[in-house]
Amino acid sequence: MMGRNKPVFWKRALFCILVFLSLACIFGIFYVHRNFVLIGTNPIAQILFHTIVQIDGADPVFIKGIVRDIVIIPLIGTVFAYLLVYGDLGPLKKIHEKGLFAWLRKWGLPLAAAAFIICFTALSLYLRLPEYIHVYTRTSSLYEDEYVDPSQVKFEFPEKKRNLIYIFLESVETSDYSKELGGALDYNCIPELYELAEENVTFNKNKGYEVAPGASWTVASMIAQSSGIPLNIPIGENDFVTSNKFLPGAYSLGEVLEKAGYNNELILGSDAVFSGRKYYYEMHGNYTIHDYNYFCETERFDSDLTEWWGMIDRYLWELAKEDVLELAEKDEPFNLTLLTVDTHHQDGVVCLDCKDEFPDQLGNVYACSSRKVADFVDWCKQQDFYENTTIVIVGDHCSMSTHFSEVIGNFDRKAYYTIINPAKENKNTKDRQLSTFDFYPTTLSAMGVRFDGNKLGLGVDLFSGEDTLCEKYGKDDFFELVKQHSTYYDNKILYGFE
């Protein structure tokens, strides 16, 4: 008796597994569409990173979304499908003995298997998995040909070292400008940022920069801009980000400045541990970390005011002013790196300072953020330290908001940037094509630092006349090389082998 029933049990169990996986694939597409997909880039690297790296400090809404969309909803759907096909309890027993229900019982498992194949194929195509596998399995000699190891470069600082304030703006891009100003919208929702870029240094008439592969989410962009390399994910490796190991072969802006006697500080309104940001900045530049946890523990921020996943920018800017003044009082020069968060997808977070100016919430949040950045810059200009301080303002990547992506359509999207009060003038008259990597050498050059050659990592000093790698290879060909597997990157940068 048990022998005859055992195959039935496993048949039903396999049916449930296939249905669950099919539904997880379908709802996974919806989840990725809402949270990861960027126009023109492959989302798999970002998904892999957030899957294998610890998510301490992650937005609770983000985590709940994963549990709801990829676990709970598919489970509920699986239970419903099981009752529909195999339900033989009470009144369901009779109706499952004839007609359509009898046919479903007979063919339920083959149908579930077919559904899984279709759903998995749909997910794979949506994530462009074949493209990712094709690129990843190709080996590039880009690093052997072009990479300049910053740890082997000699840096010469001016007699009076300049301070640096480096501001990462969450998801700010030049698409936020009006069409008349070269953007994608019917209105300009970041007028103050536009004016800052117009009045200060850009290298391509305020047209933004190209977001490189492996730099299209926040921590990856922070690494690319400060180390001149992408954050490439090692398939099958799950401990490459730890408290004492995060890109050990990289040599960053923070390390250059630390060696020159700078006080490095990172300030942000979320938990710095999320995505390994704390580990990267402590390991590469010995940064002092002032994050949400620090401000709560030191009672500089009231945890009752917590919104979203930590502290909104309304409070962060005021705390940043306090920190800058404290750093400026020290004998050593300082490097303050700041990360905003209010404009994070999907729709940003509304604060008390936001106005109702534009048709959508994200546009209003962008406008509020634009005003806050300009106010902070104006405040800096009134301080004694400003004369000897360079300010770099850069969007970390383009917006991941699906609604915003639909609004701007097929616009050629680039992230925002400008450099304020550099130590040198931009004497280049041609429009430069620049990428995320170029900010590393350009920032040091803007601080009056001299170094052998014009390149660091995969970046080129934009104040020089040398072509960037985007210009040398063409953007598409260069980015294709960046995406390909590199033995040099794995051995020397990712794992730090000599």
LUMMI-436251 format. One record per residue (C-alpha): residue in one letter; z, y, x. Coordinates in steps of 0.1 Angstrom, whole numbers, padded with zeros to 4 digits, always signed. Each point is the difference from the previous one (the first is absolute). Layout:
AZYX;...
This chain:
M+0000+0000+0000;M+0010+0024+0028;G-0032-0009+0019;R-0022+0011-0029;N+0019+0033-0005;K+0001+0010+0036;P-0037+0010+0003;V+0004+0020-0033;F+0029+0020+0015;W-0019+0009+0032;K-0031+0008-0020;R+0020+0025-0020;A+0018+0014+0031;L-0033+0005+0018;F-0014+0017-0031;C+0029+0025+0000;I-0004+0007+0037;L-0037+0007-0003;V+0005+0023-0031;F+0028+0019+0018;L-0021+0005+0031;S-0030+0011-0021;L+0021+0026-0018;A+0016+0011+0032;C-0035+0006+0015;I-0011+0020-0031;F+0031+0022-0002;G+0000+0002+0038;I-0033+0018-0003;F+0015+0026-0024;Y+0030+0004+0023;V-0020+0006+0031;H-0023+0024-0019;R+0030+0021-0009;N+0018-0002+0033;F-0022-0007+0030;V-0037+0005-0004;L-0016+0029+0019;I-0035+0011-0005;G-0022-0012+0029;T+0027-0021+0018;N+0011-0036-0001;P+0035-0003-0015;I+0008-0034+0015;A+0016+0013+0032;Q+0024+0022-0019;I+0009-0028-0024;L+0006-0024+0029;F+0022+0025+0017;H+0022+0006-0030;T+0001-0037-0008;I+0012-0012+0034;V+0021+0030+0011;Q+0034+0004-0016;I+0001+0023-0030;D+0035+0014+0005;G+0000+0035-0014;A-0030-0005-0022;D-0004+0018-0033;P+0018-0021-0026;V-0029+0007-0024;F-0024-0014+0026;I+0021-0033+0003;K+0004-0002-0038;G-0037+0003-0004;I-0006-0030+0022;V+0025-0021-0018;R-0013+0010-0034;D-0037-0002+0006;I-0003-0030+0023;V+0030-0021-0011;I+0014+0007-0034;I-0031+0007-0020;P-0019-0031+0015;L+0031-0021-0008;I+0000+0012-0036;G-0037-0007-0002;T+0004-0034+0014;V+0027-0010-0026;F-0023+0013-0027;A-0030-0020+0014;Y+0021-0031+0003;L+0012+0002-0036;L-0036+0006-0011;V-0015-0030+0018;Y+0029-0025+0002;G+0025+0012-0025;D+0013-0031-0018;L+0034+0011-0012;G+0009+0002-0037;P-0027+0014-0022;L-0023+0005+0030;K-0004-0038+0004;K-0022-0006-0031;I-0025+0029+0007;H-0005-0012+0035;E-0013-0034-0011;K-0034+0012-0013;G-0027+0026+0002;L-0001+0027+0026;F+0035-0008+0012;A-0008-0036+0007;W-0031+0012+0020;L+0022+0024+0019;R+0025-0027+0008;K-0028-0022+0013;W-0017+0027+0021;G+0030+0022+0008;L+0003-0009+0036;P-0037+0003+0009;L-0001+0034-0018;A+0031+0011+0019;A-0017-0010+0033;A-0032+0018-0009;A+0021+0031-0010;F+0018+0000+0034;I-0033-0002+0019;I-0015+0029-0020;C+0032+0022+0003;F+0005-0007+0037;T-0036+0008+0006;A+0003+0033-0019;L+0031+0009+0019;S-0017-0008+0033;L-0030+0021-0008;Y+0021+0029-0012;L+0020-0001+0032;R-0032-0004+0020;L+0015-0031+0016;P-0034-0013+0013;E-0006+0033+0017;Y+0035+0000+0016;I-0004-0035+0013;H-0035+0008+0013;V+0013+0031+0019;Y+0032-0016+0012;T-0017-0030+0014;R-0023+0022+0022;T+0013+0011+0033;S-0004+0035+0013;S+0001+0014+0035;L+0009+0035-0012;Y+0033+0001+0018;E-0014-0013+0033;D-0028+0027-0003;E+0018+0030-0015;Y+0038-0004-0001;V+0020+0023+0024;D+0035-0013+0005;P+0022+0031-0003;S+0027-0016+0021;Q-0023+0002+0030;V-0009+0037-0005;K+0016+0028+0019;F+0012+0029-0023;E+0006+0035+0012;F+0021+0022-0023;P+0000+0038+0001;E+0029+0017+0018;K+0014+0010-0034;K-0004-0031-0021;R-0011+0006-0036;N+0019-0014-0030;L-0018-0021-0025;I+0004-0003-0038;Y-0022-0028-0013;I-0003-0002-0038;F-0014-0031-0017;L-0010+0009-0036;E-0001-0030-0023;S-0035-0007-0014;V-0014+0036+0005;E-0038+0002+0004;T-0027+0027-0001;S-0012-0015-0033;D+0029+0020-0015;Y-0020+0032+0006;S-0023+0014-0027;K-0037-0008+0001;E-0007+0036+0010;L+0022-0004+0031;G-0015-0034+0010;G+0023-0022-0020;A-0005-0023-0030;L+0019+0017-0028;D-0008+0027-0025;Y+0031+0018+0013;N+0018+0004+0033;C+0035-0016-0004;I+0011+0006+0036;P-0010+0037+0006;E+0027+0007+0026;L-0010-0030+0021;Y-0036+0010-0002;E+0009+0035+0012;L+0021-0014+0029;A-0030-0021+0011;E-0023+0030-0003;E+0022+0023+0020;N+0009-0025+0027;V-0017-0027+0021;T-0023-0027-0014;F-0029-0014+0019;N-0025-0004-0029;K+0004+0031-0022;N+0029-0014-0021;K-0018-0032-0010;G+0028-0025+0008;Y+0000-0031+0022;E-0012-0035-0004;V+0027-0026-0008;A-0005-0028+0024;P+0004-0037-0009;G+0035-0012+0008;A+0013+0035-0007;S-0005+0003-0038;W+0037-0003-0010;T+0029+0020+0011;V+0016-0019+0028;A-0034-0010+0014;S-0011+0036+0000;M+0032+0012+0017;I-0007-0026+0027;A-0037+0008+0003;Q+0007+0037+0003;S+0027-0004+0026;S-0013-0029+0020;G-0038+0001-0004;I-0002-0035-0013;P-0004-0017-0034;L+0027-0023-0015;N-0018-0033-0001;I+0017-0029-0017;P+0003-0033+0018;I-0008-0028-0025;G+0027-0027+0001;E+0026+0022+0018;N+0030+0012-0020;D+0024+0014+0026;F-0021+0025+0019;V+0021+0029-0015;T+0037-0003+0009;S+0027+0024+0013;N-0010-0007+0036;K-0037-0008-0003;F-0026+0022-0017;L-0033+0004+0020;P+0018-0003+0034;G-0033+0007+0019;A-0006+0033-0017;Y+0010+0033+0017;S+0005+0028-0025;L+0002+0037-0002;G+0038-0004-0004;E+0002-0019+0033;V-0020+0027+0018;L+0023+0027-0013;E+0032-0020+0005;K-0010-0005+0037;A-0006+0038+0002;G+0036+0007-0012;Y-0006+0007-0037;N+0024-0007-0029;N-0020-0021-0025;E+0010-0001-0036;L-0015-0017-0031;I+0010+0014-0034;L-0010-0016-0033;G+0014-0004-0035;S-0002-0038-0003;D+0015-0029+0019;A-0015+0001+0034;V+0002-0038+0003;F-0027-0004-0026;S-0032-0012+0016;G+0017+0000+0034;R-0002+0038+0005;K+0035+0001+0014;Y-0008-0027+0026;Y-0032+0016+0011;Y+0014+0035+0006;E+0032-0013+0016;M-0019-0023+0023;H-0028+0025+0008;G+0018+0033+0009;N+0036-0007-0008;Y-0001+0022-0030;T+0031+0011-0019;I-0006-0012-0035;H+0011+0022-0029;D-0010-0019-0032;Y+0014-0003-0035;N+0028-0023+0011;Y+0011+0024+0028;F+0001+0030-0023;C+0020-0019-0026;E+0025-0014+0026;T+0005+0034+0016;E+0004+0015-0035;R-0028+0025+0007;F-0017-0014-0032;D+0016-0010-0032;S-0011-0036-0009;D+0003+0010-0037;L-0031+0020+0005;T-0020-0030+0010;E-0035-0002-0016;W-0027-0026+0004;W+0008-0018+0032;G+0022+0026+0017;M+0001+0038+0005;I-0029+0021-0013;D-0015+0027+0021;R+0018+0028-0017;Y+0031-0009+0020;L-0018-0013+0030;W-0015+0033+0010;E+0034+0018-0001;L+0016-0027+0022;A-0030+0002+0023;K+0007+0037+0005;E+0036-0008+0010;D-0011-0027+0024;V-0026+0022+0016;L+0025+0028+0006;E+0024-0025+0016;L-0027-0014+0023;A-0011+0035+0010;E+0035+0009+0012;K-0001-0028+0026;D-0012+0005+0035;E-0027-0026-0002;P-0033+0004-0019;F-0003-0018-0033;N-0024-0021-0020;L+0007-0002-0037;T-0021-0024-0020;L+0003+0002-0038;L-0014-0021-0028;T-0004+0012-0036;V+0000-0023-0030;D-0004+0019-0033;T-0038-0005-0002;H+0001-0038+0003;H-0021-0020-0025;Q-0003-0006-0028;D+0009+0035-0014;G+0025+0014+0024;V+0034+0012-0010;V+0007+0032-0019;C+0028+0022+0012;L+0016+0031-0014;D-0024+0022+0020;C-0032-0016-0015;K-0021+0021-0024;D-0023-0012-0027;E-0032+0014+0014;F-0025-0028+0000;P-0012-0028-0024;D+0018-0028+0018;Q+0035-0005+0014;L-0012-0009+0035;G-0019+0033+0003;N+0032+0019-0010;V+0020-0019+0026;Y-0027+0007+0027;A+0002+0037-0009;C+0038+0000+0003;S-0002-0018+0034;S-0026+0025+0012;R+0024+0029-0008;K+0029-0017+0018;V-0020-0006+0032;A-0011+0036+0001;D+0035+0012-0006;F+0013-0021+0028;V-0027+0013+0024;D+0008+0036-0010;W+0037-0007+0006;C-0008-0014+0035;K-0020+0031+0008;Q+0031+0021-0005;Q+0021-0021+0024;D+0005+0007+0037;F-0013-0034+0010;Y-0034+0005-0017;E-0018+0018+0028;N+0003-0030+0022;T-0006-0027-0027;T-0031-0017-0011;I-0002-0013-0035;V-0023-0029-0010;I-0005-0007-0037;V-0019-0032-0009;G-0005-0021-0031;D+0010-0035+0008;H-0029-0015-0019;C-0020+0006-0032;S+0017-0005-0034;M+0003-0035-0014;S+0003+0012-0035;T-0026-0018-0021;H-0001+0028-0026;F-0007+0025+0028;S-0027-0023+0015;E-0017-0001-0034;V+0002+0038-0004;I-0018+0007+0033;G-0025-0029-0002;N-0022-0006+0030;F+0011+0030+0019;D+0000-0004+0038;R+0038+0000+0005;K+0018+0012+0031;A+0037+0007+0007;Y+0013+0035+0005;Y+0011+0016+0034;T+0005+0032+0018;I+0017+0011+0033;I+0021+0032+0000;N+0009+0021+0030;P-0016-0022+0027;A+0003+0009+0037;K-0038+0002+0004;E-0030+0012-0020;N-0026-0022-0015;K-0032+0010+0018;N-0022-0027-0015;T-0025+0014-0025;K-0014-0033-0014;D+0015-0019-0028;R+0019-0029+0014;Q+0002-0035-0017;L+0035-0011+0006;S+0022-0029-0010;T+0037-0008-0002;F+0002-0010+0037;D-0011+0034+0013;F+0033+0017-0009;Y+0019-0016+0028;P-0018+0017+0030;T-0008+0031-0021;T+0037+0006-0008;L+0010-0001+0036;S-0029+0022+0009;A+0011+0025-0027;M+0034+0000+0017;G-0016+0011+0033;V+0004-0034+0016;R-0026-0010+0025;F-0009-0036+0008;D-0027-0019+0019;G-0031-0003-0021;N-0002+0009-0037;K+0009-0033-0016;L+0032-0018-0010;G-0001-0033-0018;L-0032+0001-0021;G+0004+0037-0005;V-0018+0030+0016;D+0013+0035+0005;L-0018+0021-0025;F+0005+0032+0021;S-0022-0016+0026;G-0038-0003-0002;E+0001-0038+0002;D-0014-0020-0029;T+0025-0018-0022;L-0006-0037-0005;C-0012+0008-0035;E-0026+0023+0015;K-0009-0024+0029;Y-0005-0031-0021;G-0005+0015-0035;K+0029-0003-0024;D-0011-0032-0018;D-0007-0019+0033;F+0032+0012+0016;F+0021-0009-0030;E-0017-0034-0001;L+0011-0006+0036;V+0036+0012-0008;K+0002-0027-0027;Q-0011-0028+0022;H+0024-0023+0018;S+0009+0010+0035;T+0016-0023+0026;Y+0011+0031+0020;Y+0017+0015-0030;D+0019-0032-0008;N+0011-0008+0035;K+0008+0034+0014;I+0008+0022-0029;L+0013-0023-0028;Y+0020-0023+0022;G+0003+0020+0032;F-0012-0027+0024;E-0008+0013+0035;
